[in-house]
């Protein structure tokens, strides 16, 4: 036992200065523990875990005992964060089969797995129900061809449909839609086969409701009006995150070739956009003699890239992968402003920490797991490769080629187990497809998208 503690102390000493990336790991362990238990802890138990856990993290001391106590405290804090989030979003959930009039404001338009248009409504009014028992959001799939109305975000609509409680997992350990709906505050899901009627049009003006959602949908509609068919639908998806125009066959083809990540606006899109804006602004400023000699051109370009990334985050809908990418881009650009190292595992850990604090439930989703698995693997591998090739001279053209090959192989290997666990499938042609598509995205698609958006 003495030998074990001595070796453990040596391991802790070797990790000195590198323990911060373990913070989101321990926090995630506590969050995962909360979601694994089959009963809801009493309030007193949660506060007894949450508050002492925070105190332990703040006052942990000692080379060996300090990290262990901090880890235990972070697990307690993660447990408490998950509990707080679960109760903060609590809302009414329908517990019976409802059929009747449904009124609400359109807040999201997408497509279901059966390729039917789907509306998410808030400000819901249900016939013969007490307002206190009405869910905050309901999601309704539109079936049939009797849809004379083109729904828009902010529009108040009325329809007749069926509603029920969100269903749970269909297999042990499978996707639990009931939990997913709880954190989206969706208290009922259903369908209609009757026309959707407009009760009130969307409000006008810059200060009207849902301005960002309406801007997203307007941009998506404009892109699809210029580029017809699946081309326009794909362009709208990667620019705004709106996949409603894409057909089932196209989505399945992207999944089969491991290219579905191109639709999930994440590190690839955010990094390419921020990099293109940063490089373009810096080049333009360097062409101006006064700016070149008297202005902090690099830092001005970093601020411009940060603003562009924030705008892209808002327009894309802000899912977990996009939030992670934005936080990492923001950390890298802020490091440039402070003349520090731009990218490391610390920035990945900061991104994970922010996401887990704001949305602890994201830990269980494939978006969080695949996004951080790929990013952590890429940063770790490229840090080792950078150290290994220090002092070696390679042909200039070889670096970009190897970067694309290595990044595609590493990201594919890191996300494959997560994809197989969540989606029960593995890609056969993923590496080859990414080697072809990723350079095209970087050289043509994203730069031209930025130019078009300006």
N, C-alpha and C positions, 0 to 999 in steps of 0.2 A: 504493500500500500504506500509506503514511503517512496518507493521508486516511481509509482504512478504520479504522486503529487509533485515530485521533483521534475519529471518529464513534462507534466502539465504546466508547471511554472515556467519552464524553458520555452514551451510553446507560446505561452502568453507573453513572455519577454520578446520573442521573435515577432509577435504581432503588434508590438507597441507602435502606436502611430497609425496603425492600419485597422483599428477595430470599428471605426465609424460605419463602414458598409454592413456590419452585422446588426446595426440598430434596426433598420426596417425588417430584417429577418426575424429578430426576436419579437418585434411588434406584430409581424404577421403570424407568428406562432400563437400569440394571445388571441388575435382575431379569429384564426382558424379554430382554436379551442372553443371559443364562444359558439361558433356555428356548428360544431360537432356535437355538443351536448344536446340531449333530447328533451330538456326541460328548461323553463325560463327561470333564471336565478332571481331570488328576491332582491329588492332594492338595497337592503342593508348589506347583503353579501357583495353586491357590485361596488358600493362605495368603500367597503372595507378592502376590496382588491385595488380599486382605482387610486384612491388617495395615498395609501401606504406605498403602492407601486411607484408613484411619482416621487415621493420622498426618498425611496431607496435609490432611484436613478440619480437624483441630485446629490446624494450624500454617500454614494458607494466609494470606498477607499481600499487601497491595498493592491499589490501587483497581481495577486491571484484571486483573492476574495472580491476585490472591486469589480472586475468584469463579470464574475458569476452573479454577484448581487445585482449589478446593473441589468444583466440579462433577465433575471427573475423579475425585476421591477418593470422592465419593458414588456414582458409577457403579461403582467397584471394590467399595465396601462392599455395594451392592445385589447385585452378582454373587456375593459371598461369602455374603450372607444367604440367597439362594436355594439355594446349594449346601448350606449347613448345614441348612436346613430339609428339603431333599430327602433328605439322609442321616439326619437325626434321626427321620424317620417311616418309614424303610426297614423292610420286613418281608417275610416269605415270600409269594410269588405262585405259585399253582398253575400248572403248565406242561403239564397234560394234561387230558383229559376224564374227570372223576370221576363215578361213579354208585355210590351206596350210602347208608349211614346218615350223617346229619348231626345233630350235637348241639351246642347252644349256648344262651347266655343272650340273650334279646331285649333289645336296647338301643334300637331305633328301629322304628317302624311307620309306613309311608307307602304310597303307591300308585305303581305304575309307569305308563309312558306308555300301556300297554294297559289301564289302569284295574284292574289286579290288585293285591290286597293284597301288600305286600312287607315282609319282615322282615330287619333287619340284626342279626346275631348276633356276640357275642364269646365268649370262653372256649370256642372251637370244638374239637370232637373229631370227626375223620374216620376212618372205618373203614380199617384196614390202612395207616395213614400214621404216620410218625414224628412225634411232637409238635413237633419242631423245624422241620418242613417244613409244618406246618399254618398257614394264614393267620390273622392276628390277628382279622380280621373277614370274614364272608361275607354276601352279600345274596341272598336267595332270594325269588322271586315265587311266590305261591300261586295255581295255576290249578285250575279245576274247582269244583264245588259240594260236594265232600266235605270240609268243614272243620267238624267238630263242636266245635272249640275256639276260644274267643275269646282270642287272645294278649294278654298284658299285659307292659309293661316289667318286667324283672327276673325273668320266668318262664324257667325252663330247659325247652327243648323238644327233641324228637327227631323226625326225619322222614326220609324217603327221597327223594333228589332228585339232579338233575344239576348239576354245577358245572364251570366253565371259567374261563380267564383273562379279565380285563376286556378288551374290544375297544378298538382305537385309533380314530382319526378315519376316517370313511368317505369323506372328500374332503379334498384339500389345504387346509390352513388351517381345517378344520372343528373341531367340538367333539371333543376328545380325551378320551374317557371313561377310557382307561387312565391318563392322567396324573391326572385327577380322582380316580380310585379309589386311586391310589398315595398321595396326600396325605390321603385318608380312611382309609388303612390297610386298604382292602378288597382282599384278595388273591384272591377268587374270587366269581363271580356265577353264578346259575343259577335253576332253577325246580323245582317239584314238582307232581305231580298226585295225590299221596296225602295222607291226613289228617295234620295236625300234632298230635302228642301231647304232653301235659304230662308232663315228667319230675320237675320240682320246682316248687312254686308260688312266687310272688314272696315274698321275706322280708318280715316285718312289722316295724313300728317306725320311728321317726324316723331311726335310724342304719342302716337297711337300704340295699341297693345301689340306685343310680340314683334318689335321692329327688326330684330336680328333674324328671326325665323322667316319673316316676310322677305327680307333682303336675300336670304339664302334661296328661297323658293323662286324669287324673281330672277336671280342670277342663273339658277338651274334651268328655268323655263327658257331664258334667253339663249343659253348654250345649246339646248336641245332644238330650238327653232333655227339656229344657224347650222348646226351639224345634225343631220337627220339620222334616225335609226339607232342601232346599238352604239355607233360611234359617238353620237351626241350624248347618249345615256351614260357611257363610260366617262366621257369628258366631264359631264355634270357631277358624276359620283366622286371623281378625284379632286374636283375643285370645290365642291360644296358639301360632300358627304351624302347627297340625296341619291339613293339607289332605286327610287320608285320607278324610274323609266327603264330599268334593265330587266331583260327577260330571264326566265328560269334557266334556259339552256346556256346563256352566256355566263350566268353566275356559276352553274355547275362546271362549265369548261374551265373557268378560272380556278375553281377549287381543285379540279382534277390535275391541273398543271402547277399547283402550288403558287398561283399568282393572285389569289384572293386578297393577299396582303396589300396589293396595289390599291384596292378599294378602301381599306382601312387607313385613313389618313393618319400616318404615324411618323416615325423617325425619318424614313426615306423622303417623304413629301416635305416635311417640315425642315429637314436638313438641307435638301436641295433648294427649297424656296429661300430660306434664310441665307444660304451660301451664295445663291445667285444675286439676291438683293445686295448683300454685303459687298460682293466683288464688283457689281455694277456701280454702286454708289462710290466705292473707293476709287475705281478707275475714272469715273467722271470728275470727281474732285481733284484727282491728281493731274488732270488735264488743264486745270485752272491754276496758273502760276501763283496767284496770291494764296489760294487754299493749300497748294502743295508745300509752300514754304512757311506758312504762318498758322495753319489750322491743324488740329489733331485729326487728320483725315481718317485714320483707322478707327478711332473711337466714334466719330460721327457716323461712319458707315455701320458700325456695330449697333448704334442707337436706331438707325433707320431699319436695319434688319430685324431688330427686336420689335419695332412697331409693326412691320409687315407680318412677322410671325404671330403677334397677338391678334391682328386682324384676321389672319387665316384660321386661327383657333376659334374665333367667334363665328366666322362664316361656315366652318366645317361641322358645327354642331357640338364640338367639345366632348368626344367620347374619351374613354380612359387612355387609349393609345395616343390620341392627339394631345391630351393633357400631359402625359409622360414626355412626349416629344417636345412640347413647348417648354416644359420646365427644364429639360436638358439643354435645349437651345438657349433659353434665357440664362441658365447657369454658365454656359460656354461664352456667351456674349458679354455677360457681366464680368467674367474672368478677364476677357480682353480689355474691358474698360478699366479694370484694376491691375492690369499687367501681370496676371497670374496664368497658370496653366489652364487651358480651356476645357479639356476633356479627360475624365478619369472615372474610376469606379465610385469616387465620392459624389460626382454629379449624378450618376445612376442612383446611388443611395438617397441623395436628396430628393430626386424625382419620385422614387418609391415612397419615401417618407411622407411627402406632401400628399400624394394620392391616397395613401392608406389613412392618413389623418382625416382628410376631407370625405373620403368614400371607402370606409373599411370593407364594405361588401364587394368591392372590386377585386379583392384578393381571390375570390372563388371563380371569377369569370375567365374565359379563355383569352379575352383581350389583354387583361393585365398579365396573365401568366406567359403568353406567347411574346408579348411586347418586351417584358423585362428579361425573359430568358434569352431572346435574340440579342438585346442590347448588352446585357452583362457578358455574354459569350464574346460578342464582337469587341467590346472594349478590352476585355482580358486578353484575348488572342492578339489584337493589334498592339497592345502594350508590350507583350512578349516579343512580337516580331520586330517592333521598333528597337527594342534593346538588342535583339540578336543581329540586326543588320547595321548597327552603329559602326561606322568606319568602313563599311563595304561599299564599293562603287558598282552600281548596276546600271544598265542602259536606261535612259530616261523613259522610254516607252514601256519598259517592263513593269514599273511600279503600278500604274493605273490598271494594267491587265491583271496582275496578280491580286490587286486589291478587290477587283470585281469578283474574281474566282474564289478567293478566300472568304470574302464576306458572304457570298451566296451559299457556299458550302457550310460555313460555320452557322449562319442563321438558320439554314434548313435543318442541320443536325440538332440545333438547340431547340427548335420548335416542333420537330417531328413527334417526340413523345407526348407533348401536350396536345397536339392536333389529333393523334391517334386516341388519346384518352377521351377527348371531348367529342370528336366527330366520327370516330370509328373508321378512319380511312388514312391512308398514307399516299403521298405523291411519288410517282415513279419518275416523272420528267421534270421535277422541280428545279434541279440544278441547271439543266440545259435551258429551261424556259426563263429562269432569272438571269442567266448570263446574256440572253438576248434582250430581255425587256428592260432591265435596270439601266444599262447605258442609254437606251432610247429615252427613258424617263428623264435621266439627268441632262442629256444633251439637247433634247427637242421638246418634250411634253411640258415639263415644269417651267423652263424659261419662256416658252411661248405662252403658257398659261399666265405667267406674271405680266408679260407684255400686254396680253389681251385684257387682263384685269385692270391695268392702268389706263 
